[in-house]
Amino acid sequence: MSKITTLRGLIQELRYAIPDSGLKDNLAFQYIVEQYRKYNTTDQQLCKAREEMDFIANSYLCYLRSSRLSRQIHDEFHGKGERSVQDTARMVGFKLPHDPK
């Protein structure tokens, strides 16, 4: 993943995680942008701290994205008591035949 793609992904996941507040006031957002500016090097320069920051940013992006998807899956399939046959069929992608009575 490129560095700018990782940064954009982190910002997008922060927006999903904190939908009500603006990102400009968020400490996590400010820290991430500060670190990206601190280690702003060109691709030709070798900087171990920059490589470490990229690794940590990719790991954090993976964590945020996986947490959000896990929460979505849990909300969708969490047991809500007894389900009807139609709900169960719809959940797994089937349609029941129409009963013309």
Secondary structure, 3 states (H helix, E strand, C coil): CCHHHHHHHHHHHHHHHCCCCCHHHCHHHHHHHHHHHHCCCCCCCCCHHHHHHHHHHHHHHHHHHHHHHHHHHHHHHCCCCCCCHHHHHHHCCCCCCCCCC
